[in-house]
Amino acid sequence: MELFFGLVLLVLAAGMVVLFAMVGELASRVGDPASRSRSAEVLPLEQARLGHVPADWPDRLAPLGSADRAVLLVLSTVCNTCRQLAPEVAALAGTGVDGGPLLGVVITCGNADSGAEFVATYGLDRLPYHVDVAGEWVQNEFDIHTSPAAVLFAAGRARAALLFDDVAALLARSVQILNERRSEEVVR
């Protein structure tokens, strides 16, 4: 009987060693999310409705519809990346984007209270913003179902949609795309 319990104890100890080794290996591959650097990759959002002029802008976002160039960021209250980016976005309030496009934010959320809390927590009320319950407005107008995303506008028309996880990279790419579009229109 003692031999049996000794053998069971040995098997359990070996199992624990293997388990901790596996966890260590996983941690070395995944790393700490807080220390993981974001990529500066900005990718096109293929399914978005481009060329579209929104039929009805929410009141606070109306200035984007009449701006020569604008960038509308789509953030979500349930998106960890969005929570990390929100302070950077709020810091852009009133600064202009390289003398470029007007910046606005849509917060998609499960209910208006969580959206309002997100806006207040991160100081996004210093920018034109809209709390979009269930993401209905961005889905209906632009067919966007993910975040963080950005819609680029020239003369009120959606010209590009992008996925991003770095605000500086997004803004640099946005200015580049909108300047390319402006050049294309001048040539025509």
C-alpha positions in Angstrom: 0.0 0.0 0.0 2.9 2.4 0.8 4.5 1.5 -2.5 1.2 2.4 -4.3 0.9 5.8 -2.6 4.6 6.4 -3.2 4.1 5.7 -6.9 1.0 7.9 -7.1 2.9 10.7 -5.4 5.8 10.3 -7.9 3.5 10.4 -10.9 1.7 13.5 -9.5 5.1 15.2 -8.9 6.2 14.4 -12.4 2.9 15.7 -13.8 3.4 19.0 -11.9 6.9 19.4 -13.3 5.7 18.9 -16.8 2.7 21.2 -16.3 5.0 24.0 -15.0 7.4 23.5 -17.9 4.5 23.8 -20.3 3.2 27.0 -18.7 6.7 28.4 -18.8 7.1 27.6 -22.4 3.7 29.2 -23.2 4.6 32.3 -21.2 7.9 32.7 -23.1 6.0 32.5 -26.5 3.1 34.8 -25.5 4.8 37.2 -23.1 3.3 39.8 -20.8 0.5 41.7 -22.6 1.5 44.9 -20.8 5.1 44.7 -22.1 4.2 43.6 -25.7 4.8 46.4 -28.1 2.0 47.2 -30.6 2.7 46.8 -34.2 2.7 49.9 -36.4 0.8 47.9 -39.1 -2.2 49.7 -40.6 -4.3 47.4 -42.7 -7.2 48.0 -45.1 -10.6 47.0 -43.9 -11.8 45.2 -47.0 -15.5 44.7 -46.3 -16.2 48.4 -45.4 -18.5 50.4 -47.6 -16.3 52.9 -49.4 -17.5 55.8 -51.6 -20.5 56.1 -49.2 -21.8 59.4 -48.0 -23.6 58.9 -44.7 -27.3 59.8 -44.9 -27.5 61.0 -41.4 -24.5 62.1 -39.2 -25.0 62.0 -35.4 -25.2 65.6 -34.1 -21.7 65.6 -32.5 -20.1 64.1 -35.6 -21.8 66.5 -38.1 -18.6 68.6 -38.5 -16.8 65.5 -40.0 -19.5 65.3 -42.7 -18.7 68.8 -44.0 -14.9 68.7 -43.4 -12.6 68.7 -46.4 -10.7 65.7 -44.8 -11.7 63.8 -41.7 -10.8 60.6 -39.8 -13.5 58.8 -37.8 -12.1 56.3 -35.2 -14.2 53.4 -34.1 -13.5 52.2 -30.6 -15.3 49.7 -28.5 -15.9 49.5 -24.7 -15.1 45.8 -24.8 -11.9 46.0 -26.8 -8.6 45.9 -24.8 -6.7 47.5 -27.6 -9.3 50.3 -27.7 -8.8 50.9 -24.0 -5.0 51.2 -24.5 -5.4 53.5 -27.4 -8.1 55.8 -25.9 -5.8 58.0 -23.9 -3.6 58.6 -27.0 -6.7 59.5 -29.0 -8.0 61.9 -26.3 -4.6 63.6 -26.2 -5.1 64.6 -29.9 -8.1 66.8 -29.0 -7.6 70.3 -30.3 -4.2 69.6 -31.8 -5.2 68.9 -35.3 -3.6 66.0 -37.1 -0.5 67.5 -38.8 -2.7 70.4 -39.9 -4.7 67.7 -41.6 -8.0 65.9 -41.2 -10.5 66.6 -38.5 -10.7 63.7 -36.0 -13.8 62.2 -34.5 -14.6 59.1 -32.4 -17.5 56.5 -32.4 -17.7 54.4 -29.2 -19.6 51.2 -29.9 -21.0 49.7 -26.7 -23.7 47.4 -25.3 -25.6 50.2 -23.6 -25.5 54.0 -23.4 -24.2 54.0 -19.8 -21.1 52.0 -20.6 -20.4 54.2 -23.7 -20.7 57.4 -21.6 -18.5 55.9 -18.9 -15.8 55.0 -21.5 -16.0 58.5 -23.0 -15.6 60.1 -19.5 -12.9 57.7 -18.3 -10.6 58.5 -21.2 -11.5 62.1 -21.8 -12.9 61.5 -25.3 -15.5 64.2 -24.8 -12.9 66.8 -25.9 -13.3 65.4 -29.5 -16.4 65.1 -31.6 -17.8 61.7 -30.5 -20.9 59.5 -30.7 -21.9 56.7 -28.4 -23.2 54.0 -30.8 -25.2 51.4 -28.9 -24.7 48.0 -30.4 -22.6 49.6 -33.2 -25.7 50.2 -35.3 -24.7 53.4 -36.9 -21.2 52.3 -38.0 -22.6 48.9 -39.2 -25.4 50.5 -41.1 -23.4 53.3 -42.7 -20.0 51.7 -43.3 -20.5 47.9 -42.7 -17.8 48.0 -40.0 -18.1 45.3 -37.3 -14.7 45.5 -35.7 -12.5 47.8 -33.7 -10.3 49.6 -33.5 -11.0 50.8 -37.0 -10.8 54.1 -38.8 -12.9 55.5 -41.7 -11.2 58.2 -43.8 -13.3 60.9 -45.4 -12.7 63.4 -48.2 -15.5 65.9 -48.8 -17.9 63.8 -46.7 -17.4 60.6 -48.6 -15.8 57.5 -47.1 -12.6 57.0 -49.0 -10.8 54.3 -47.0 -11.3 52.1 -43.9 -8.4 50.8 -41.9 -7.6 48.5 -39.0 -4.9 49.7 -36.6 -3.4 49.3 -33.2 -1.0 52.3 -33.2 -2.5 55.8 -33.3 0.6 57.5 -34.7 1.0 54.9 -37.5 -2.7 55.3 -38.3 -2.5 59.1 -38.5 0.5 59.0 -40.6 -1.1 56.5 -43.0 -4.4 58.5 -43.0 -2.6 61.8 -44.0 -0.8 59.9 -46.7 -4.0 58.2 -48.1 -6.0 61.5 -48.0 -3.2 63.4 -49.7 -3.1 60.7 -52.4 -6.8 61.0 -52.9 -6.6 64.8 -53.0 -3.8 64.5 -55.7 -5.9 62.0 -57.7 -8.9 64.4 -57.7 -6.7 67.4 -58.8 -5.4 65.3 -61.7 -9.0 64.5 -62.9 
